[in-house]
Each structure stands twice: as structure tokens, then as C-alpha cells.
Amino acid sequence: MAAMEIDSPGKIPRKQSSYRPLDEAFQIRKETYGGQQYSQMYFARLHMMRTLIYSLVPTWKPHVPVCNILGIEKGKECIIVGTLYKHMKLKPSILDEYSKERSATPIVRPHNFMHQDDYLIFEDESGRVKLGGSVLTPSVYVTGIVVALLGRETGNGDFHVEDVLEAGLPPQLEMPLKSDKYVVLVSGVNVGSGASNPLEFQLFIDHITGHLGDKKAQEMAAKIVHLVIAGNSVEIPRELLNKQNLASTDQSRLSEPIKELDMMLTQIAAGLPLDIMPGPNDPANFSLPQMPLHTCLFPSSAAYNTFRSCPNPHCFDLDGVRFLGTSGQNIHDLQKYSEAKDKLEFMERTLRWRHLAPTAPNTLGCYPFTDRDPFLVESCPHVYFVGNQDRYETRLIKGSEGQLVRLICIPKFGETGVAVMVNASNLECSILSFEARFSS
């Protein structure tokens, strides 16, 4: 029971690792909101991505001229670089939402807004053109992606696409050769939810801190050097948030899940470093990037220097291995406006498009940055994770320049009792499953 406590003569020392946060791009510090629109963010995205794609064009199609949309000549083959826009028949409109709220007809929210009549439009600073041909499938792409297109203008004014060039996986730092160390990823703990079992999370804490299992289990726990909690850590009773003035009993109900979470995180922080990211249901700002949960919410656990409150998305280096992840909003939004065979394919697309949240700001809420787009992926991670998924999935993908990326869908712990353990030396994955049953 006390195998890893300080005073125990047979203690197993926990392995240590070097940690470097890389969240500067996701912090909103000197930005000031002056009523600006999102066009500047799209312009910054196009400018950055176009410079990159221009450098790839000579090796892709060296003898085809590159021009802007206004410079397209009818029947002449050319390459254009710009931003895709998907015209969607079923895309929700705020005016439609308002008119439906005013009527007595119940609103039916579809799971996916795809329609067979959707089509793609391409635009740059000079103009826009409707795209044709079978190379670009509207069900795969979403608004906001910057690509290069090879094709020619047809008689009816459309641009017939013959080939497409995406940015591809970004350059990657070489994987260091290290001894076995593990990073644990957990998400959707939902402390305070009636659906989650608090005993399962306590078993999880006891396991990773080395207070559970035999000597072999404790030796494995001693190799865990970091924990990442990827969003939706608490569930606050929604019915209390609609009232203007809360009674004292309701105020305590509101804060109880956060107090309980703080107690649990204190147990973890006493044993190993942890990062906590906000999620869509946590007490944080709604739009991406979500700012770190305020440390005043965690008076006990934040007293430890092993406790770090981080933004969403979150990026860090651990012994030279780069981790990048979100709490799931980017993939959930892609699922509404495009199609793929699984969540991992959505994740792979975001890396090959070099953009974490391509649907922001069109359908995914984000801050209106004026001179940059913080979601551009400039360096390829070794581990890319998304939280709050329905089930555990993982895949290892390879890039054209030898990049290796471990994609991980972290399931909701409150519903599945499953966390994910990543070996930082070889990117192998395994699951930690906890199920607490009560006998009558």
C-alpha cells in the first residue's frame, strides 16, 4: 500500500522527465478585441499557408503556371492557391434558429449537416470560382482549408479540378531514444455527474500514484512521469445556471463538483506532474483557444509545483517527444460538417491540412485574432490526442518525409472507466480500465 511513500524502506523511486510547455501561441495576452471581424484571421491563414504551398508547387507540377483566380484564362491549364468554402444546404443559420425559437415547432437538430447538393467554392483576394470535377469530394473538405488546385476553366465559368495539393504533414523533430517512460491521458472524468462513478476515478488515482496492486504494478506505476486531463473534468448542474440569483444551498451545489475535483487532483499532484485542460463543459471560456482554468478553483492542488493548468489546445515536449492535443471540439465539429470512416481519419486530415481547427471561425467558436492563426501546425507532433470521444481508438500514421505520429482518441472516463497510457520511447499505447461494482 505504501510502496511509493517517502518513509517506506522499500520505496520505488518514480522516474523523472524534462517538461517544456509550448502553449505560447494559444495564450490570449496582448490581444485586444475592438469589434474586429474574422476576415483578418482568414487572411493571415491564407498568407501563411500560401507561402508554404508555393514552396511545394515546383516539385509537384514544375511546368504549370501559377496564377490568382482573376488571372485564370479559359481552357488554359493552371494552378491556383486559395481557401476552400463549402456551400452547405443544411448549414444552420442564426436567423433560422431565431425564427424556430419564436415558433411552436420543435427544433430537430441533425447529427450531420451534409447534403448531396453541397458544392465547393475557391477564393483568394482577387475573387472566387465554383469548383467542378470528381477529384475534390465535398464530403471530405470543409470551409477554411488552404490548398493548391490544378485545373482549367470550363465553358460555364467553373474551374474543373484535375489534381489537388495539400500541405501534408509538417516537419518533425527526430524522436529521442530514451528508457521506458509513460504518459497517461484521461478525459471526460465529469466529477459531479450522476452517470460517473467516483470510485472508478479513485481507483485510477490509486493505481497511477502507486497505492494499488502488487510490486509489479507499482513498478509500472513508477514509470508514469506525466498525466494529462483533456477536458470535461467536472459537470456543473445546468439547471442552476439559468437563475439570476442563487440561494446559498444552490451556490454550494454549484461549487461542490469543483471542490471534489480539487481533492482528487491533490492526491495526484502529490505523486506526479499533471496538466489539466479545459473542455466544453468546464468553467472556462467557450471559444477556442480556451484559457487555462483559474488556479483559484484548485486551492489545494495548485499549491503543488507539479500542478499545471493549461489551455486547450495544449502542446508540450516531454524528454524531446512532442505532444499536441485538444479536448475534442475540433473533431466533433468536423464530424458535423464532413464525413470520414472514423475519428482518427478526421485527426489525420487536420495534420495533413496543417490546421488543428479548420472549421474555426466558420462553425467552431474562436477568438478573432488579427495578425495570426494560432491553430496552424508548424511542427509535427509525435503524439496527437483528442479528448471526450465515445471510444478508444489509435493509429500510427507516416508522412512522406518519415514523420511518425501516434493518433489517440481518449474515451470519456466517466462513461467508460478507460484511460490511455503512452510509452514515450516507442509511442506504443495501452489502456487502463477501471470498473467498480457494488454488490447488494
Salt bridges, closest charged atoms under 4 A:
GLU5 OE2 - HIS211 NE2 3.70
ASP23 OD2 - HIS314 ND1 2.78
GLU31 OE2 - ARG372 NE 3.48
GLU73 OE1 - LYS76 NZ 3.54
GLU77 OE2 - ARG152 NH2 3.57
GLU97 OE1 - ARG109 NH2 3.33
ASP117 OD2 - LYS89 NZ 3.79
ASP117 OD2 - HIS115 ND1 3.65
GLU123 OE1 - ARG128 NH2 2.83
GLU125 OE2 - ARG50 NH2 2.71
GLU162 OE2 - ARG152 NE 3.02
ASP163 OD2 - LYS61 NZ 3.56
GLU239 OE2 - ARG253 NH2 2.92
ASP250 OD2 - LYS243 NZ 3.45
ASP275 OD2 - HIS226 NE2 3.11
ASP275 OD1 - ARG308 NH1 3.92
ASP275 OD2 - HIS314 NE2 2.84
ASP317 OD2 - ARG20 NH2 2.95
ASP317 OD1 - ARG322 NE 2.85
ASP319 OD2 - LYS181 NZ 2.88
ASP342 OD2 - ARG395 NH2 2.52
GLU345 OE1 - LYS341 NZ 3.41
GLU345 OE2 - ARG349 NH2 2.86
GLU348 OE2 - ARG352 NE 2.89
ASP373 OD2 - ARG45 NE 2.66
ASP373 OD2 - HIS355 NE2 2.74
ASP390 OD1 - LYS412 NZ 3.49
GLU393 OE2 - ARG391 NH2 3.44
GLU435 OE2 - ARG437 NE 3.02
